[in-house]
Amino acid sequence: MATRVFGFVDHVITQHPDGERTLTLRCIHPDCRWTVAPTADVDRAQGDAIKHTAATGHALFARTAEDMAVVVRQA
Ligand SMILES: [Zn+2]
């Protein structure tokens, strides 16, 4: 967890409990447009990438993970 002091008040930034983590995958082989759209089903997304590699031999992917963060004032 990252902490930063603003003036005399401590704040922290963390994952919002109502937000979900999502994963996006994109094959980076130059002749391929295969992608997985942002999904909260991380295991399925990565399983799909493994299947893509098995079918094509393309083994390199750009992965983007995203969540919703919230900054709160510490008591
Ligand atoms: Zn590919």
N, CA, C, O and the ligand as a Tripos MOL2 file, in Angstrom:
@<TRIPOS>MOLECULE
protein
  301   299    76     0     0
PROTEIN
NO_CHARGES

@<TRIPOS>ATOM
      1 N           0.8520   -1.1860    0.0000 N.3       1 MET1
      2 CA          0.0000    0.0000    0.0000 C.3       1 MET1
      3 C           0.8890    1.2370    0.0000 C.2       1 MET1
      4 O           1.8000    1.3370    0.8210 O.2       1 MET1
      5 N           0.6450    2.1650   -0.8920 N.am      2 ALA2
      6 CA          1.4320    3.3890   -0.9680 C.3       2 ALA2
      7 C           0.8780    4.4230    0.0090 C.2       2 ALA2
      8 O          -0.3360    4.6030    0.1130 O.2       2 ALA2
      9 N           1.7560    5.0830    0.7060 N.am      3 THR3
     10 CA          1.3470    6.1220    1.6500 C.3       3 THR3
     11 C           2.0650    7.4180    1.2950 C.2       3 THR3
     12 O           3.2540    7.4140    0.9790 O.2       3 THR3
     13 N           1.3350    8.5180    1.3490 N.am      4 ARG4
     14 CA          1.9520    9.8120    1.0850 C.3       4 ARG4
     15 C           1.3400   10.8330    2.0340 C.2       4 ARG4
     16 O           0.1350   10.8330    2.2820 O.2       4 ARG4
     17 N           2.1800   11.6860    2.5490 N.am      5 VAL5
     18 CA          1.7080   12.6950    3.4990 C.3       5 VAL5
     19 C           1.3880   13.9790    2.7370 C.2       5 VAL5
     20 O           2.2320   14.4990    2.0080 O.2       5 VAL5
     21 N           0.1680   14.4880    2.9080 N.am      6 PHE6
     22 CA         -0.2400   15.7630    2.3210 C.3       6 PHE6
     23 C          -0.4310   16.7490    3.4740 C.2       6 PHE6
     24 O          -1.3860   16.6320    4.2420 O.2       6 PHE6
     25 N           0.4600   17.7010    3.5930 N.am      7 GLY7
     26 CA          0.3610   18.6590    4.6880 C.3       7 GLY7
     27 C           0.4910   17.9280    6.0120 C.2       7 GLY7
     28 O           1.4600   17.2020    6.2350 O.2       7 GLY7
     29 N          -0.4930   18.1220    6.8990 N.am      8 PHE8
     30 CA         -0.4470   17.4730    8.2120 C.3       8 PHE8
     31 C          -1.3550   16.2480    8.2790 C.2       8 PHE8
     32 O          -1.5390   15.6670    9.3490 O.2       8 PHE8
     33 N          -1.9130   15.8620    7.1580 N.am      9 VAL9
     34 CA         -2.9030   14.7900    7.1460 C.3       9 VAL9
     35 C          -2.3600   13.6090    6.3430 C.2       9 VAL9
     36 O          -1.9050   13.7640    5.2100 O.2       9 VAL9
     37 N          -2.4190   12.4200    6.9590 N.am     10 ASP10
     38 CA         -1.9770   11.2130    6.2510 C.3      10 ASP10
     39 C          -3.1130   10.6440    5.4210 C.2      10 ASP10
     40 O          -4.2480   10.5470    5.8870 O.2      10 ASP10
     41 N          -2.8020   10.2730    4.2000 N.am     11 HIS11
     42 CA         -3.7620    9.6320    3.3150 C.3      11 HIS11
     43 C          -3.1420    8.3350    2.8130 C.2      11 HIS11
     44 O          -1.9190    8.2060    2.7470 O.2      11 HIS11
     45 N          -3.9750    7.3960    2.4690 N.am     12 VAL12
     46 CA         -3.5000    6.1720    1.8410 C.3      12 VAL12
     47 C          -4.3450    5.9190    0.6040 C.2      12 VAL12
     48 O          -5.5000    6.3370    0.5230 O.2      12 VAL12
     49 N          -3.7500    5.2300   -0.3500 N.am     13 ILE13
     50 CA         -4.4830    4.8130   -1.5440 C.3      13 ILE13
     51 C          -4.5070    3.3010   -1.5660 C.2      13 ILE13
     52 O          -3.4900    2.6500   -1.3270 O.2      13 ILE13
     53 N          -5.6770    2.7410   -1.8530 N.am     14 THR14
     54 CA         -5.8390    1.2970   -1.8420 C.3      14 THR14
     55 C          -6.9430    0.9060   -2.8210 C.2      14 THR14
     56 O          -7.6430    1.7670   -3.3540 O.2      14 THR14
     57 N          -7.0940   -0.3970   -3.0540 N.am     15 GLN15
     58 CA         -8.1460   -0.8610   -3.9530 C.3      15 GLN15
     59 C          -9.5090   -0.6300   -3.3140 C.2      15 GLN15
     60 O          -9.7130   -0.9590   -2.1450 O.2      15 GLN15
     61 N         -10.4430   -0.0630   -4.0790 N.am     16 HIS16
     62 CA        -11.7980    0.1440   -3.5840 C.3      16 HIS16
     63 C         -12.4870   -1.2180   -3.4470 C.2      16 HIS16
     64 O         -12.4290   -2.0360   -4.3650 O.2      16 HIS16
     65 N         -13.1410   -1.4630   -2.2970 N.am     17 PRO17
     66 CA        -13.7350   -2.7900   -2.0840 C.3      17 PRO17
     67 C         -14.8600   -3.1270   -3.0690 C.2      17 PRO17
     68 O         -15.1290   -4.3040   -3.3090 O.2      17 PRO17
     69 N         -15.5110   -2.1290   -3.6360 N.am     18 ASP18
     70 CA        -16.5820   -2.4000   -4.5970 C.3      18 ASP18
     71 C         -16.0660   -2.5230   -6.0250 C.2      18 ASP18
     72 O         -16.8150   -2.8990   -6.9270 O.2      18 ASP18
     73 N         -14.7800   -2.2050   -6.2350 N.am     19 GLY19
     74 CA        -14.2230   -2.3030   -7.5750 C.3      19 GLY19
     75 C         -13.7490   -3.7160   -7.8470 C.2      19 GLY19
     76 O         -13.4930   -4.4750   -6.9120 O.2      19 GLY19
     77 N         -13.6300   -4.0770   -9.1050 N.am     20 GLU20
     78 CA        -13.1200   -5.3970   -9.4380 C.3      20 GLU20
     79 C         -11.8230   -5.2500  -10.2110 C.2      20 GLU20
     80 O         -11.5970   -4.2640  -10.9120 O.2      20 GLU20
     81 N         -10.9920   -6.2460  -10.0640 N.am     21 ARG21
     82 CA         -9.7530   -6.2820  -10.8380 C.3      21 ARG21
     83 C         -10.0810   -6.8700  -12.2000 C.2      21 ARG21
     84 O         -10.8020   -7.8640  -12.2960 O.2      21 ARG21
     85 N          -9.5590   -6.2650  -13.2400 N.am     22 THR22
     86 CA         -9.7580   -6.8060  -14.5740 C.3      22 THR22
     87 C          -8.4110   -7.0020  -15.2470 C.2      22 THR22
     88 O          -7.4200   -6.3570  -14.9050 O.2      22 THR22
     89 N          -8.4040   -7.9110  -16.2130 N.am     23 LEU23
     90 CA         -7.1950   -8.2150  -16.9640 C.3      23 LEU23
     91 C          -7.5070   -8.1160  -18.4480 C.2      23 LEU23
     92 O          -8.5430   -8.5930  -18.9120 O.2      23 LEU23
     93 N          -6.6010   -7.4910  -19.1830 N.am     24 THR24
     94 CA         -6.6880   -7.4140  -20.6400 C.3      24 THR24
     95 C          -5.4310   -8.0520  -21.2020 C.2      24 THR24
     96 O          -4.3370   -7.8270  -20.6830 O.2      24 THR24
     97 N          -5.5710   -8.8440  -22.2530 N.am     25 LEU25
     98 CA         -4.4240   -9.4920  -22.8980 C.3      25 LEU25
     99 C          -4.4410   -9.1810  -24.3880 C.2      25 LEU25
    100 O          -5.4980   -9.1270  -25.0150 O.2      25 LEU25
    101 N          -3.2460   -8.9780  -24.9420 N.am     26 ARG26
    102 CA         -3.1240   -8.7370  -26.3780 C.3      26 ARG26
    103 C          -1.8880   -9.4600  -26.8870 C.2      26 ARG26
    104 O          -0.7860   -9.2520  -26.3800 O.2      26 ARG26
    105 N          -2.0730  -10.3010  -27.8780 N.am     27 CYS27
    106 CA         -0.9330  -10.9700  -28.5130 C.3      27 CYS27
    107 C          -0.0940   -9.9100  -29.2170 C.2      27 CYS27
    108 O          -0.6340   -9.0620  -29.9270 O.2      27 CYS27
    109 N           1.2300   -9.9520  -29.0240 N.am     28 ILE28
    110 CA          2.0760   -8.9230  -29.6310 C.3      28 ILE28
    111 C           2.8530   -9.4460  -30.8400 C.2      28 ILE28
    112 O           3.7820   -8.7980  -31.3210 O.2      28 ILE28
    113 N           2.4590  -10.6320  -31.3250 N.am     29 HIS29
    114 CA          3.0320  -11.0800  -32.5970 C.3      29 HIS29
    115 C           2.6380  -10.0620  -33.6690 C.2      29 HIS29
    116 O           1.4760   -9.6580  -33.7220 O.2      29 HIS29
    117 N           3.5700   -9.6380  -34.5240 N.am     30 PRO30
    118 CA          3.2790   -8.5300  -35.4460 C.3      30 PRO30
    119 C           2.1390   -8.7970  -36.4290 C.2      30 PRO30
    120 O           1.5210   -7.8480  -36.9130 O.2      30 PRO30
    121 N           1.8490  -10.0490  -36.7340 N.am     31 ASP31
    122 CA          0.8010  -10.3360  -37.7210 C.3      31 ASP31
    123 C          -0.5030  -10.7960  -37.0820 C.2      31 ASP31
    124 O          -1.3460  -11.3750  -37.7680 O.2      31 ASP31
    125 N          -0.6890  -10.5550  -35.8000 N.am     32 CYS32
    126 CA         -1.8240  -11.1190  -35.0790 C.3      32 CYS32
    127 C          -2.5940  -10.0140  -34.3680 C.2      32 CYS32
    128 O          -2.0040   -9.0710  -33.8410 O.2      32 CYS32
    129 N          -3.9000  -10.1410  -34.3610 N.am     33 ARG33
    130 CA         -4.7580   -9.1600  -33.6800 C.3      33 ARG33
    131 C          -5.5280   -9.7980  -32.5320 C.2      33 ARG33
    132 O          -6.5230   -9.2290  -32.0830 O.2      33 ARG33
    133 N          -5.1020  -10.9620  -32.0400 N.am     34 TRP34
    134 CA         -5.8190  -11.6750  -30.9750 C.3      34 TRP34
    135 C          -5.7730  -10.8690  -29.6800 C.2      34 TRP34
    136 O          -4.7170  -10.3800  -29.2790 O.2      34 TRP34
    137 N          -6.9280  -10.7380  -29.0330 N.am     35 THR35
    138 CA         -7.0030  -10.0250  -27.7610 C.3      35 THR35
    139 C          -8.0270  -10.6870  -26.8500 C.2      35 THR35
    140 O          -8.9070  -11.4110  -27.3140 O.2      35 THR35
    141 N          -7.9070  -10.4370  -25.5670 N.am     36 VAL36
    142 CA         -8.9540  -10.7160  -24.5890 C.3      36 VAL36
    143 C          -9.4180   -9.3660  -24.0570 C.2      36 VAL36
    144 O          -8.6160   -8.6120  -23.5060 O.2      36 VAL36
    145 N         -10.6960   -9.0510  -24.2130 N.am     37 ALA37
    146 CA        -11.2460   -7.7980  -23.7090 C.3      37 ALA37
    147 C         -11.1560   -7.7900  -22.1830 C.2      37 ALA37
    148 O         -11.0770   -8.8540  -21.5690 O.2      37 ALA37
    149 N         -11.1670   -6.6100  -21.5620 N.am     38 PRO38
    150 CA        -11.0740   -6.5500  -20.0960 C.3      38 PRO38
    151 C         -12.1000   -7.4700  -19.4340 C.2      38 PRO38
    152 O         -13.2920   -7.4060  -19.7340 O.2      38 PRO38
    153 N         -11.6180   -8.3270  -18.5290 N.am     39 THR39
    154 CA        -12.4880   -9.2800  -17.8520 C.3      39 THR39
    155 C         -12.0310   -9.4740  -16.4030 C.2      39 THR39
    156 O         -10.8430   -9.3860  -16.0940 O.2      39 THR39
    157 N         -12.9940   -9.7380  -15.5330 N.am     40 ALA40
    158 CA        -12.6660  -10.0560  -14.1380 C.3      40 ALA40
    159 C         -12.3050  -11.5330  -13.9840 C.2      40 ALA40
    160 O         -11.8150  -11.9460  -12.9330 O.2      40 ALA40
    161 N         -12.5430  -12.3230  -15.0180 N.am     41 ASP41
    162 CA        -12.2320  -13.7540  -14.9740 C.3      41 ASP41
    163 C         -10.7810  -13.9570  -15.4190 C.2      41 ASP41
    164 O         -10.5090  -14.3610  -16.5500 O.2      41 ASP41
    165 N          -9.8640  -13.6680  -14.5040 N.am     42 VAL42
    166 CA         -8.4380  -13.6730  -14.8210 C.3      42 VAL42
    167 C          -7.9660  -15.0650  -15.2370 C.2      42 VAL42
    168 O          -7.1790  -15.1960  -16.1760 O.2      42 VAL42
    169 N          -8.4360  -16.1000  -14.5520 N.am     43 ASP43
    170 CA         -8.0140  -17.4630  -14.8890 C.3      43 ASP43
    171 C          -8.4390  -17.8320  -16.3110 C.2      43 ASP43
    172 O          -7.6670  -18.4350  -17.0570 O.2      43 ASP43
    173 N          -9.6660  -17.4690  -16.6830 N.am     44 ARG44
    174 CA        -10.1300  -17.7890  -18.0400 C.3      44 ARG44
    175 C          -9.3010  -17.0330  -19.0710 C.2      44 ARG44
    176 O          -8.9150  -17.6000  -20.0930 O.2      44 ARG44
    177 N          -9.0210  -15.7440  -18.8080 N.am     45 ALA45
    178 CA         -8.2550  -14.9270  -19.7540 C.3      45 ALA45
    179 C          -6.8690  -15.5320  -19.9820 C.2      45 ALA45
    180 O          -6.4060  -15.6290  -21.1180 O.2      45 ALA45
    181 N          -6.2180  -15.9350  -18.8970 N.am     46 GLN46
    182 CA         -4.8720  -16.4970  -19.0500 C.3      46 GLN46
    183 C          -4.9260  -17.8880  -19.6670 C.2      46 GLN46
    184 O          -4.0140  -18.2800  -20.3950 O.2      46 GLN46
    185 N          -5.9870  -18.6360  -19.3820 N.am     47 GLY47
    186 CA         -6.1700  -19.9270  -20.0450 C.3      47 GLY47
    187 C          -6.3600  -19.7640  -21.5410 C.2      47 GLY47
    188 O          -5.8500  -20.5560  -22.3330 O.2      47 GLY47
    189 N          -7.1040  -18.7210  -21.9270 N.am     48 ASP48
    190 CA         -7.2980  -18.4490  -23.3510 C.3      48 ASP48
    191 C          -5.9730  -18.1030  -24.0290 C.2      48 ASP48
    192 O          -5.7480  -18.4770  -25.1800 O.2      48 ASP48
    193 N          -5.0920  -17.3850  -23.3150 N.am     49 ALA49
    194 CA         -3.7860  -17.0530  -23.8860 C.3      49 ALA49
    195 C          -2.9580  -18.3180  -24.1090 C.2      49 ALA49
    196 O          -2.2800  -18.4570  -25.1270 O.2      49 ALA49
    197 N          -3.0220  -19.2280  -23.1530 N.am     50 ILE50
    198 CA         -2.2840  -20.4930  -23.3030 C.3      50 ILE50
    199 C          -2.8120  -21.2680  -24.5080 C.2      50 ILE50
    200 O          -2.0350  -21.8420  -25.2720 O.2      50 ILE50
    201 N          -4.1300  -21.2830  -24.6750 N.am     51 LYS51
    202 CA         -4.7170  -21.9600  -25.8450 C.3      51 LYS51
    203 C          -4.2800  -21.2740  -27.1410 C.2      51 LYS51
    204 O          -4.0290  -21.9410  -28.1450 O.2      51 LYS51
    205 N          -4.1890  -19.9330  -27.1160 N.am     52 HIS52
    206 CA         -3.7440  -19.2090  -28.3070 C.3      52 HIS52
    207 C          -2.3110  -19.6030  -28.6610 C.2      52 HIS52
    208 O          -1.9920  -19.7950  -29.8340 O.2      52 HIS52
    209 N          -1.4520  -19.7240  -27.6560 N.am     53 THR53
    210 CA         -0.0700  -20.1390  -27.9050 C.3      53 THR53
    211 C          -0.0340  -21.5590  -28.4710 C.2      53 THR53
    212 O           0.7160  -21.8420  -29.4050 O.2      53 THR53
    213 N          -0.8470  -22.4490  -27.9000 N.am     54 ALA54
    214 CA         -0.8630  -23.8350  -28.3830 C.3      54 ALA54
    215 C          -1.3020  -23.9040  -29.8440 C.2      54 ALA54
    216 O          -0.8140  -24.7390  -30.6060 O.2      54 ALA54
    217 N          -2.2340  -23.0170  -30.2340 N.am     55 ALA55
    218 CA         -2.7720  -23.0580  -31.5870 C.3      55 ALA55
    219 C          -1.8880  -22.3610  -32.6090 C.2      55 ALA55
    220 O          -1.8880  -22.7290  -33.7830 O.2      55 ALA55
    221 N          -1.1220  -21.3420  -32.1650 N.am     56 THR56
    222 CA         -0.4020  -20.4970  -33.1270 C.3      56 THR56
    223 C           1.1060  -20.4630  -32.9290 C.2      56 THR56
    224 O           1.8410  -20.1370  -33.8620 O.2      56 THR56
    225 N           1.5760  -20.7900  -31.7420 N.am     57 GLY57
    226 CA          2.9900  -20.6220  -31.4170 C.3      57 GLY57
    227 C           3.3260  -19.2210  -30.9340 C.2      57 GLY57
    228 O           4.4660  -18.9580  -30.5540 O.2      57 GLY57
    229 N           2.3430  -18.3120  -30.9420 N.am     58 HIS58
    230 CA          2.5820  -16.9480  -30.4400 C.3      58 HIS58
    231 C           2.6340  -16.9970  -28.9160 C.2      58 HIS58
    232 O           1.6530  -17.3690  -28.2740 O.2      58 HIS58
    233 N           3.7740  -16.6240  -28.3350 N.am     59 ALA59
    234 CA          3.9520  -16.8140  -26.8880 C.3      59 ALA59
    235 C           4.0990  -15.5210  -26.1040 C.2      59 ALA59
    236 O           4.2330  -15.5600  -24.8810 O.2      59 ALA59
    237 N           4.0770  -14.3730  -26.7780 N.am     60 LEU60
    238 CA          4.2770  -13.1000  -26.0810 C.3      60 LEU60
    239 C           2.9820  -12.2930  -26.0870 C.2      60 LEU60
    240 O           2.3260  -12.1600  -27.1190 O.2      60 LEU60
    241 N           2.6240  -11.7550  -24.9180 N.am     61 PHE61
    242 CA          1.3770  -11.0120  -24.7540 C.3      61 PHE61
    243 C           1.6390   -9.7440  -23.9480 C.2      61 PHE61
    244 O           2.4640   -9.7300  -23.0350 O.2      61 PHE61
    245 N           0.9240   -8.6860  -24.3020 N.am     62 ALA62
    246 CA          0.8640   -7.5050  -23.4390 C.3      62 ALA62
    247 C          -0.2820   -7.7440  -22.4700 C.2      62 ALA62
    248 O          -1.4000   -8.0430  -22.8880 O.2      62 ALA62
    249 N          -0.0090   -7.6130  -21.1760 N.am     63 ARG63
    250 CA         -1.0400   -7.8070  -20.1500 C.3      63 ARG63
    251 C          -1.2650   -6.4960  -19.4200 C.2      63 ARG63
    252 O          -0.3130   -5.8320  -19.0110 O.2      63 ARG63
    253 N          -2.5290   -6.1230  -19.2590 N.am     64 THR64
    254 CA         -2.8730   -4.9260  -18.5000 C.3      64 THR64
    255 C          -3.8390   -5.3090  -17.3990 C.2      64 THR64
    256 O          -4.9130   -5.8500  -17.6630 O.2      64 THR64
    257 N          -3.4540   -5.0250  -16.1550 N.am     65 ALA65
    258 CA         -4.3310   -5.2610  -15.0100 C.3      65 ALA65
    259 C          -4.8550   -3.9170  -14.5290 C.2      65 ALA65
    260 O          -4.1120   -2.9370  -14.4730 O.2      65 ALA65
    261 N          -6.1340   -3.8750  -14.1820 N.am     66 GLU66
    262 CA         -6.7330   -2.6180  -13.7530 C.3      66 GLU66
    263 C          -7.6480   -2.8610  -12.5740 C.2      66 GLU66
    264 O          -8.3370   -3.8800  -12.5120 O.2      66 GLU66
    265 N          -7.6550   -1.9200  -11.6350 N.am     67 ASP67
    266 CA         -8.6290   -1.9620  -10.5580 C.3      67 ASP67
    267 C          -9.0850   -0.5370  -10.2750 C.2      67 ASP67
    268 O          -8.6140    0.4090  -10.9060 O.2      67 ASP67
    269 N         -10.0020   -0.3870   -9.3280 N.am     68 MET68
    270 CA        -10.4630    0.9390   -8.9380 C.3      68 MET68
    271 C          -9.8150    1.2710   -7.6010 C.2      68 MET68
    272 O          -9.9210    0.5040   -6.6450 O.2      68 MET68
    273 N          -9.1540    2.3990   -7.5390 N.am     69 ALA69
    274 CA         -8.4600    2.8030   -6.3200 C.3      69 ALA69
    275 C          -9.2370    3.9120   -5.6240 C.2      69 ALA69
    276 O          -9.9810    4.6680   -6.2490 O.2      69 ALA69
    277 N          -9.0420    3.9840   -4.3200 N.am     70 VAL70
    278 CA         -9.6590    5.0450   -3.5270 C.3      70 VAL70
    279 C          -8.6090    5.6000   -2.5640 C.2      70 VAL70
    280 O          -7.8180    4.8520   -1.9890 O.2      70 VAL70
    281 N          -8.6150    6.9060   -2.4020 N.am     71 VAL71
    282 CA         -7.7510    7.5570   -1.4270 C.3      71 VAL71
    283 C          -8.5910    7.8900   -0.1970 C.2      71 VAL71
    284 O          -9.6500    8.5100   -0.2970 O.2      71 VAL71
    285 N          -8.1010    7.4670    0.9550 N.am     72 VAL72
    286 CA         -8.8340    7.7300    2.2080 C.3      72 VAL72
    287 C          -7.9000    8.3890    3.2060 C.2      72 VAL72
    288 O          -6.6860    8.1890    3.1810 O.2      72 VAL72
    289 N          -8.4960    9.1750    4.0780 N.am     73 ARG73
    290 CA         -7.7740    9.8440    5.1410 C.3      73 ARG73
    291 C          -7.6320    8.8860    6.3040 C.2      73 ARG73
    292 O          -8.6080    8.2710    6.7320 O.2      73 ARG73
    293 N          -6.4200    8.7580    6.8180 N.am     74 GLN74
    294 CA         -6.2020    7.8570    7.9460 C.3      74 GLN74
    295 C          -6.6500    8.5130    9.2410 C.2      74 GLN74
    296 O          -6.5140    9.7230    9.4230 O.2      74 GLN74
    297 N          -7.1900    7.6910   10.1450 N.am     75 ALA75
    298 CA         -7.6760    8.2190   11.4160 C.3      75 ALA75
    299 C          -6.5210    8.6510   12.2880 C.2      75 ALA75
    300 O          -6.7340    9.1250   13.4040 O.2      75 ALA75
    301 ZN         -1.2090  -14.2340  -31.7650 Zn       76 ZN76
@<TRIPOS>BOND
     1     1     2 1
     2     2     3 1
     3     3     4 2
     4     3     5 am
     5     5     6 1
     6     6     7 1
     7     7     8 2
     8     7     9 am
     9     9    10 1
    10    10    11 1
    11    11    12 2
    12    11    13 am
    13    13    14 1
    14    14    15 1
    15    15    16 2
    16    15    17 am
    17    17    18 1
    18    18    19 1
    19    19    20 2
    20    19    21 am
    21    21    22 1
    22    22    23 1
    23    23    24 2
    24    23    25 am
    25    25    26 1
    26    26    27 1
    27    27    28 2
    28    27    29 am
    29    29    30 1
    30    30    31 1
    31    31    32 2
    32    31    33 am
    33    33    34 1
    34    34    35 1
    35    35    36 2
    36    35    37 am
    37    37    38 1
    38    38    39 1
    39    39    40 2
    40    39    41 am
    41    41    42 1
    42    42    43 1
    43    43    44 2
    44    43    45 am
    45    45    46 1
    46    46    47 1
    47    47    48 2
    48    47    49 am
    49    49    50 1
    50    50    51 1
    51    51    52 2
    52    51    53 am
    53    53    54 1
    54    54    55 1
    55    55    56 2
    56    55    57 am
    57    57    58 1
    58    58    59 1
    59    59    60 2
    60    59    61 am
    61    61    62 1
    62    62    63 1
    63    63    64 2
    64    63    65 am
    65    65    66 1
    66    66    67 1
    67    67    68 2
    68    67    69 am
    69    69    70 1
    70    70    71 1
    71    71    72 2
    72    71    73 am
    73    73    74 1
    74    74    75 1
    75    75    76 2
    76    75    77 am
    77    77    78 1
    78    78    79 1
    79    79    80 2
    80    79    81 am
    81    81    82 1
    82    82    83 1
    83    83    84 2
    84    83    85 am
    85    85    86 1
    86    86    87 1
    87    87    88 2
    88    87    89 am
    89    89    90 1
    90    90    91 1
    91    91    92 2
    92    91    93 am
    93    93    94 1
    94    94    95 1
    95    95    96 2
    96    95    97 am
    97    97    98 1
    98    98    99 1
    99    99   100 2
   100    99   101 am
   101   101   102 1
   102   102   103 1
   103   103   104 2
   104   103   105 am
   105   105   106 1
   106   106   107 1
   107   107   108 2
   108   107   109 am
   109   109   110 1
   110   110   111 1
   111   111   112 2
   112   111   113 am
   113   113   114 1
   114   114   115 1
   115   115   116 2
   116   115   117 am
   117   117   118 1
   118   118   119 1
   119   119   120 2
   120   119   121 am
   121   121   122 1
   122   122   123 1
   123   123   124 2
   124   123   125 am
   125   125   126 1
   126   126   127 1
   127   127   128 2
   128   127   129 am
   129   129   130 1
   130   130   131 1
   131   131   132 2
   132   131   133 am
   133   133   134 1
   134   134   135 1
   135   135   136 2
   136   135   137 am
   137   137   138 1
   138   138   139 1
   139   139   140 2
   140   139   141 am
   141   141   142 1
   142   142   143 1
   143   143   144 2
   144   143   145 am
   145   145   146 1
   146   146   147 1
   147   147   148 2
   148   147   149 am
   149   149   150 1
   150   150   151 1
   151   151   152 2
   152   151   153 am
   153   153   154 1
   154   154   155 1
   155   155   156 2
   156   155   157 am
   157   157   158 1
   158   158   159 1
   159   159   160 2
   160   159   161 am
   161   161   162 1
   162   162   163 1
   163   163   164 2
   164   163   165 am
   165   165   166 1
   166   166   167 1
   167   167   168 2
   168   167   169 am
   169   169   170 1
   170   170   171 1
   171   171   172 2
   172   171   173 am
   173   173   174 1
   174   174   175 1
   175   175   176 2
   176   175   177 am
   177   177   178 1
   178   178   179 1
   179   179   180 2
   180   179   181 am
   181   181   182 1
   182   182   183 1
   183   183   184 2
   184   183   185 am
   185   185   186 1
   186   186   187 1
   187   187   188 2
   188   187   189 am
   189   189   190 1
   190   190   191 1
   191   191   192 2
   192   191   193 am
   193   193   194 1
   194   194   195 1
   195   195   196 2
   196   195   197 am
   197   197   198 1
   198   198   199 1
   199   199   200 2
   200   199   201 am
   201   201   202 1
   202   202   203 1
   203   203   204 2
   204   203   205 am
   205   205   206 1
   206   206   207 1
   207   207   208 2
   208   207   209 am
   209   209   210 1
   210   210   211 1
   211   211   212 2
   212   211   213 am
   213   213   214 1
   214   214   215 1
   215   215   216 2
   216   215   217 am
   217   217   218 1
   218   218   219 1
   219   219   220 2
   220   219   221 am
   221   221   222 1
   222   222   223 1
   223   223   224 2
   224   223   225 am
   225   225   226 1
   226   226   227 1
   227   227   228 2
   228   227   229 am
   229   229   230 1
   230   230   231 1
   231   231   232 2
   232   231   233 am
   233   233   234 1
   234   234   235 1
   235   235   236 2
   236   235   237 am
   237   237   238 1
   238   238   239 1
   239   239   240 2
   240   239   241 am
   241   241   242 1
   242   242   243 1
   243   243   244 2
   244   243   245 am
   245   245   246 1
   246   246   247 1
   247   247   248 2
   248   247   249 am
   249   249   250 1
   250   250   251 1
   251   251   252 2
   252   251   253 am
   253   253   254 1
   254   254   255 1
   255   255   256 2
   256   255   257 am
   257   257   258 1
   258   258   259 1
   259   259   260 2
   260   259   261 am
   261   261   262 1
   262   262   263 1
   263   263   264 2
   264   263   265 am
   265   265   266 1
   266   266   267 1
   267   267   268 2
   268   267   269 am
   269   269   270 1
   270   270   271 1
   271   271   272 2
   272   271   273 am
   273   273   274 1
   274   274   275 1
   275   275   276 2
   276   275   277 am
   277   277   278 1
   278   278   279 1
   279   279   280 2
   280   279   281 am
   281   281   282 1
   282   282   283 1
   283   283   284 2
   284   283   285 am
   285   285   286 1
   286   286   287 1
   287   287   288 2
   288   287   289 am
   289   289   290 1
   290   290   291 1
   291   291   292 2
   292   291   293 am
   293   293   294 1
   294   294   295 1
   295   295   296 2
   296   295   297 am
   297   297   298 1
   298   298   299 1
   299   299   300 2
@<TRIPOS>SUBSTRUCTURE
     1 MET1         2 RESIDUE 1 A MET
     2 ALA2         6 RESIDUE 1 A ALA
     3 THR3        10 RESIDUE 1 A THR
     4 ARG4        14 RESIDUE 1 A ARG
     5 VAL5        18 RESIDUE 1 A VAL
     6 PHE6        22 RESIDUE 1 A PHE
     7 GLY7        26 RESIDUE 1 A GLY
     8 PHE8        30 RESIDUE 1 A PHE
     9 VAL9        34 RESIDUE 1 A VAL
    10 ASP10       38 RESIDUE 1 A ASP
    11 HIS11       42 RESIDUE 1 A HIS
    12 VAL12       46 RESIDUE 1 A VAL
    13 ILE13       50 RESIDUE 1 A ILE
    14 THR14       54 RESIDUE 1 A THR
    15 GLN15       58 RESIDUE 1 A GLN
    16 HIS16       62 RESIDUE 1 A HIS
    17 PRO17       66 RESIDUE 1 A PRO
    18 ASP18       70 RESIDUE 1 A ASP
    19 GLY19       74 RESIDUE 1 A GLY
    20 GLU20       78 RESIDUE 1 A GLU
    21 ARG21       82 RESIDUE 1 A ARG
    22 THR22       86 RESIDUE 1 A THR
    23 LEU23       90 RESIDUE 1 A LEU
    24 THR24       94 RESIDUE 1 A THR
    25 LEU25       98 RESIDUE 1 A LEU
    26 ARG26      102 RESIDUE 1 A ARG
    27 CYS27      106 RESIDUE 1 A CYS
    28 ILE28      110 RESIDUE 1 A ILE
    29 HIS29      114 RESIDUE 1 A HIS
    30 PRO30      118 RESIDUE 1 A PRO
    31 ASP31      122 RESIDUE 1 A ASP
    32 CYS32      126 RESIDUE 1 A CYS
    33 ARG33      130 RESIDUE 1 A ARG
    34 TRP34      134 RESIDUE 1 A TRP
    35 THR35      138 RESIDUE 1 A THR
    36 VAL36      142 RESIDUE 1 A VAL
    37 ALA37      146 RESIDUE 1 A ALA
    38 PRO38      150 RESIDUE 1 A PRO
    39 THR39      154 RESIDUE 1 A THR
    40 ALA40      158 RESIDUE 1 A ALA
    41 ASP41      162 RESIDUE 1 A ASP
    42 VAL42      166 RESIDUE 1 A VAL
    43 ASP43      170 RESIDUE 1 A ASP
    44 ARG44      174 RESIDUE 1 A ARG
    45 ALA45      178 RESIDUE 1 A ALA
    46 GLN46      182 RESIDUE 1 A GLN
    47 GLY47      186 RESIDUE 1 A GLY
    48 ASP48      190 RESIDUE 1 A ASP
    49 ALA49      194 RESIDUE 1 A ALA
    50 ILE50      198 RESIDUE 1 A ILE
    51 LYS51      202 RESIDUE 1 A LYS
    52 HIS52      206 RESIDUE 1 A HIS
    53 THR53      210 RESIDUE 1 A THR
    54 ALA54      214 RESIDUE 1 A ALA
    55 ALA55      218 RESIDUE 1 A ALA
    56 THR56      222 RESIDUE 1 A THR
    57 GLY57      226 RESIDUE 1 A GLY
    58 HIS58      230 RESIDUE 1 A HIS
    59 ALA59      234 RESIDUE 1 A ALA
    60 LEU60      238 RESIDUE 1 A LEU
    61 PHE61      242 RESIDUE 1 A PHE
    62 ALA62      246 RESIDUE 1 A ALA
    63 ARG63      250 RESIDUE 1 A ARG
    64 THR64      254 RESIDUE 1 A THR
    65 ALA65      258 RESIDUE 1 A ALA
    66 GLU66      262 RESIDUE 1 A GLU
    67 ASP67      266 RESIDUE 1 A ASP
    68 MET68      270 RESIDUE 1 A MET
    69 ALA69      274 RESIDUE 1 A ALA
    70 VAL70      278 RESIDUE 1 A VAL
    71 VAL71      282 RESIDUE 1 A VAL
    72 VAL72      286 RESIDUE 1 A VAL
    73 ARG73      290 RESIDUE 1 A ARG
    74 GLN74      294 RESIDUE 1 A GLN
    75 ALA75      298 RESIDUE 1 A ALA
    76 ZN76       301 GROUP 0 **** ****
